[in-house]
C-alpha cells in the first residue's frame, strides 16, 4: 500500500509520498506472507510544467514497475504539454490503452499539482487521475482544486492510498495542535516557521508517524521507508528529495 499527500496553501504546493512496496507471497506451508521493500519513488517532478506527480496503488503498469513507467512517461511526453490538464489527459489515455477498462479494474491513482495562471495571478491547483469515476472503470483526469488565492493559514489537503489510519490520527492531532497555539505561557506552533519548506517537513512527519504506527501494530508495515517530498512555489520547483529524517528550518 501507499500514502501520498498533497497540500495547497498560501505558500504553494507541498507533496509527499512513502517508498514502500508490498508483495504477497505464499510460503511452503501455504501461509500467506508479505514482503515489504523501500525502494519505490512514488513522487516525481515534472520540470517542464513546474509541477509534480505522485501515485498510489498497483506496482506494475503492463510489465513495468509503476515508478519506472511514470518516470519514462514524463521523459517521453512532458515537453509536449503546456498545462497540467493536458498532461493528465494524456496520462489517462495512455493508461486506458495499456489497462483495458472493460477487462480489468485496478486500484491506481495519481495526483498532479502545480501552479496555474488566472486573471488575478498564478495560484496552486491540483488534478487527480483515477479509474473509479466512470461506469466502465476507465481512467479519467479531473480537477480536484482549481487555482485560487489562499488566505493566511488556509490549506487544502489531498490524500491517496491507505489513508484510513492517517485521517483519524491527524484529525485528532490537528485539533490538539490548534488548541496548543493559544494555550500556556509559551504557545506551541507546529510546524515552525510556517513556510513551504516546513509544510513539506510536516507532511514527511505525518507519513513517518503513520509508518511507525504500522511497525508497532499487528498489521503489515505497508507504509514506510524514506519519504519523498516536493515543494513548488509561484517561482517553480523549489526542493525535491527523498529521506526519512525530519529536519527543522536552519538545521
C-alpha positions in Angstrom: 0.0 0.0 0.0 0.9 3.6 -0.1 0.3 7.0 1.4 0.6 10.1 -0.7 -0.2 13.6 0.5 -0.6 16.8 -1.5 -1.3 20.2 0.2 -2.2 23.5 -1.4 -1.7 26.7 0.6 -0.7 30.4 0.5 2.9 29.2 0.3 2.4 27.0 -2.7 2.3 23.2 -3.3 3.8 20.6 -0.9 3.7 16.9 -1.8 5.0 13.8 -0.1 4.9 10.0 -0.6 6.4 7.0 1.1 8.6 4.5 -0.7 7.2 1.1 0.4 6.3 -1.7 -1.9 4.4 -4.7 -0.6 4.4 -8.1 -2.3 2.2 -11.1 -1.3 3.9 -14.5 -1.2 2.8 -17.9 -0.1 5.3 -19.9 2.0 5.9 -23.7 1.6 3.4 -24.3 4.4 0.7 -22.5 2.5 0.8 -19.4 4.8 0.3 -16.0 3.2 3.3 -13.8 3.9 4.1 -10.2 2.9 7.4 -8.8 1.8 8.0 -5.1 2.1 10.8 -3.2 0.3 11.5 0.6 0.5 12.8 1.4 -3.0 9.8 2.8 -5.0 9.9 6.5 -5.8 6.2 7.4 -5.9 6.6 11.2 -6.3 8.3 12.8 -9.4 8.8 16.4 -10.5 7.6 17.4 -13.9 10.2 20.1 -14.6 8.7 21.2 -17.9 5.4 22.2 -16.2 6.9 23.2 -12.8 4.6 20.5 -11.3 4.7 17.2 -9.5 3.0 13.8 -9.9 2.6 11.2 -7.3 0.8 7.8 -7.4 -0.7 5.1 -5.3 -2.0 1.6 -6.0 -0.7 -1.3 -8.1 3.0 -1.7 -8.6 3.0 -2.6 -12.3 1.7 -1.0 -15.4 1.9 -3.7 -18.0 5.2 -5.4 -17.2 6.9 -2.3 -16.0 7.3 -1.1 -12.4 4.9 1.8 -11.9 7.6 4.2 -10.7 9.8 3.4 -13.7 6.8 3.7 -16.0 5.8 7.1 -14.6 9.4 8.4 -14.9 9.5 7.2 -18.5 6.1 8.8 -19.3 7.4 12.1 -18.0 10.6 11.8 -20.1 8.6 10.9 -23.2 5.7 13.3 -23.0 6.2 16.3 -20.7 7.8 18.6 -23.3 4.7 18.1 -25.5 2.4 19.7 -23.0 1.9 23.3 -21.8 -0.6 22.5 -18.9 -1.1 20.0 -16.2 -4.6 19.3 -17.6 -3.2 18.3 -21.0 -0.5 16.2 -19.3 -3.2 14.5 -17.1 -5.5 13.7 -20.0 -2.6 12.2 -22.0 -1.7 10.1 -18.9 -5.3 8.8 -18.6 -5.5 8.0 -22.3 -2.2 6.0 -22.2 -3.3 4.1 -19.1 -6.5 3.1 -20.8 -4.6 1.8 -23.8 -2.5 -0.4 -21.5 -5.1 -1.4 -18.9 -8.4 -2.1 -20.8 -11.2 -0.8 -18.5 -13.7 -3.5 -19.6 -11.4 -6.3 -18.7 -9.5 -5.3 -15.6 -10.3 -3.0 -12.7 -7.3 -1.9 -10.7 -6.5 0.4 -7.8 -4.3 3.1 -9.2 -4.5 6.8 -8.8 -2.4 9.9 -9.4 -2.1 13.5 -8.0 -0.7 16.2 -10.3 -0.2 19.6 -8.7 1.5 22.9 -9.5 0.5 26.5 -10.4 -2.0 27.7 -13.0 -2.4 31.2 -14.3 -5.7 33.1 -13.8 -6.8 36.7 -14.4 -5.8 37.5 -10.8 -2.4 35.8 -10.9 -0.8 32.3 -10.6 -2.2 30.1 -7.9 -1.9 26.4 -6.7 -4.0 23.8 -8.5 -4.4 20.1 -8.4 -5.7 17.3 -10.7 -6.5 13.6 -10.0 -6.3 10.7 -12.4 -8.3 7.7 -11.2 -10.4 4.9 -12.7 -13.3 4.9 -10.3 -15.5 7.7 -11.6 -16.8 6.2 -14.9 -19.1 3.2 -15.1 -16.7 1.2 -17.3 -13.7 1.8 -15.0 -11.8 3.9 -17.5 -9.1 6.3 -16.2 -10.0 10.0 -16.4 -8.4 13.3 -15.4 -10.4 15.6 -13.2 -9.5 18.9 -11.5 -9.6 18.4 -7.7 -8.9 22.0 -7.0 -9.0 25.0 -9.4 -6.4 27.7 -9.0 -7.3 30.1 -6.2 -5.8 32.5 -3.7 -5.3 31.1 -0.2 -5.7 33.3 2.9 -3.0 33.1 5.6 -3.3 29.7 7.4 -5.7 28.2 4.9 -4.7 24.8 3.5 -6.3 22.3 1.2 -5.1 18.7 1.8 -5.5 15.8 -0.6 -4.6 12.2 0.2 -4.4 8.9 -1.6 -3.7 5.3 -0.9 -4.1 3.7 2.6 -5.2 6.8 4.3 -7.7 5.5 6.9 -5.3 5.4 9.9 -3.7 8.7 8.8 -7.0 10.5 8.6 -8.2 9.6 12.1 -4.8 10.1 13.8 -4.2 13.5 12.3 -7.7 14.8 12.7 -7.2 14.4 16.5 -3.6 15.7 16.4 -4.5 18.8 14.4 -7.2 19.7 17.0 -4.7 19.4 19.8 -2.1 21.4 18.0 -4.7 24.1 17.2 -5.6 24.3 20.9 -1.9 24.5 22.0 -1.3 27.5 19.7 -3.0 29.7 22.3 -2.5 27.6 25.5 0.0 28.1 28.2 2.7 30.8 28.7 4.6 29.6 25.6 2.2 28.7 22.7 3.2 25.6 20.7 3.4 26.2 16.9 3.8 23.2 14.6 5.3 23.4 12.1 7.5 26.4 12.8 8.2 28.6 10.9 5.1 28.3 8.7 6.6 28.3 5.2 6.7 26.0 2.2 9.8 24.1 3.3 8.4 23.4 6.7 5.0 22.4 5.3 6.9 19.6 3.4 8.6 18.6 6.6 5.2 18.4 8.3 3.9 16.1 5.5 7.1 14.0 6.0 6.3 13.8 9.7 2.8 12.7 9.0 3.9 9.8 6.8 6.7 8.8 9.2 4.3 8.8 12.1 1.8 6.5 10.3 4.7 4.3 9.2 5.7 3.9 12.9 2.2 3.1 13.9 2.1 0.2 11.4 5.5 -1.0 12.5 4.3 -1.2 16.1 0.9 -2.8 15.2 -0.3 -6.2 14.2 -0.7 -5.1 10.6 1.7 -5.3 7.7 4.0 -2.3 7.7 2.9 -1.4 4.2 3.6 2.3 4.5 7.2 3.3 5.3 10.7 3.8 4.2 12.3 7.1 3.2 9.8 9.8 2.3 10.0 11.8 -0.9 8.9 15.4 -0.8 8.5 18.1 -3.4 7.8 21.8 -2.9 6.6 24.2 -5.6 6.2 27.9 -5.3 5.0 30.5 -7.8 8.6 30.7 -9.0 8.7 27.0 -9.8 10.1 23.8 -8.2 11.9 24.6 -5.0 13.1 21.3 -3.4 12.9 17.7 -4.3 14.4 15.0 -2.0 14.0 11.5 -0.5 14.9 10.9 3.1 13.3 9.7 6.4 14.8 12.3 8.8 12.7 15.2 9.8 14.6 18.5 10.0 14.0 21.9 11.3 14.4 25.2 9.4 18.1 26.2 9.6 19.3 22.8 10.8 
